[in-house]
Amino acid sequence: MRILVLDEGRLLPWLVARALGPGYEVEEVNGFERAIARIGESPPDLVVVGLTPARLPWWDLQHLCATQRPVVPVLYESCVDAGPEELGLTPLEGRADFLVKPAPSTVLGSALRRLLG
């Protein structure tokens, strides 16, 4: 299974890989446009997004994932003091979840496994 992680740093991809263990390929991307392109070219099994204060069209990413067949689940992890409503993500279309950073590794692992279902 392939997990696409959109984050500016290297910590979140490492945490995702560690939470899931062997058998998962974690692909890192560090730009919004690059993530959109990768989802369109080769949809992953799950997208993990490290939300930043940047005002990006997060709903567009969510909509793209929700309209793939099969639907690509998305886990948002926010480092900003804002919920999904303030970031323009509601209603969360498709399969998605929202965590606040830093999420404990057990919470992160549970959310990843639940979305991978």
N, C-alpha and C positions, 0 to 999 in steps of 0.2 A: 504494500500500500504506500502511496506517495502523499506526503503532507507538504503543502506549500506554505512557507512562513514569510509573511511580509512584516519586516521590522528593520529599523535603522541600525540596531545593534546585533551582536552575535549571541547574546545571552538567551533570548527567547527561543531561537532554534535549538540551542543546546538543551534547554530545559524541556522542550517538547520531545526531543530525541531520548532524553533520559527518562522522562515520564512514561513513554511508550515502550521503551526497550528495543531489543533486536527485532528485525523483520519489517521495519518501517524505513522508508527513504524520506529524509527531510531535505527539502530543497529550499534554499534561502533566496529571497529577493529583497532588495532594499529600495524599491521605488514603486509608487502606485501604478504608473503606466506599465511598468514591466510586469507587475502582478496581473493586471488586466490582460495583457498580451499572453502571458503563460496560461492563464485560465482558459482563454479562448483557443489557444493552440493545442493544449493538452490538459484537459481538466483533471485536477488532482482528486484524490479521495476526500481531502479535507483541506480547508484554508484556515490558517491561524493568522490573525492580524493584531499587531502591536499598535494600538491607536495612540496617536500623538496629538499635541495641540494644533497641528496643521489642519486647516479647514479644507479637507478633501471631500470629493463626492462619494462618501462611504456607501450611501444608498445605492449608487450605481454598481459598486462591487457586489453588494448583497443581491441586487436584482440579477446580475449576470450569473452568480452562483445558483440562485433559486430557479433560474430558467434553463439550466443545463439539464440534460437527460443522461444519466440520473442526476438528481439534484446534488450539488456540492455543498456539504455543510460548512459553516463558518463559525469559528470561535474568535470573538473579539476580546482582547485584553487591554483595558484602558489604563494609561498612566496619568490621565487628566481627571480632574474633579468634575466629571460630567457623566450622566447616564446615557443610555442609548437614545432617549428622547432629544436631549440637547445636541447630540452629534448627528441628528437627522437619520437615525437608523430605525425608527419605529414607523409602522409596525415592522417587526423583523420577519421578512418574507422567507419562505422555504424553511430550512433547518438551521438554526443559529442559536448561539448562547453568548452571554456577555459576562466577563469577569473583571474585577478591579485588580490592578497590579499593586503589590506583588501577591499573586494568588499562591497559597501554599501548594507544594508539589502534589499533595494528595488531591486537592481540589482541582488543580490543573489536569492531573491524570484522569480523574473521574469524568471531567467535562469532555476531554478528548475521546475517551472510550465510549461515552454515551453518544457523542455525535457520530463516531465511526460505526456505532451500532451493530 
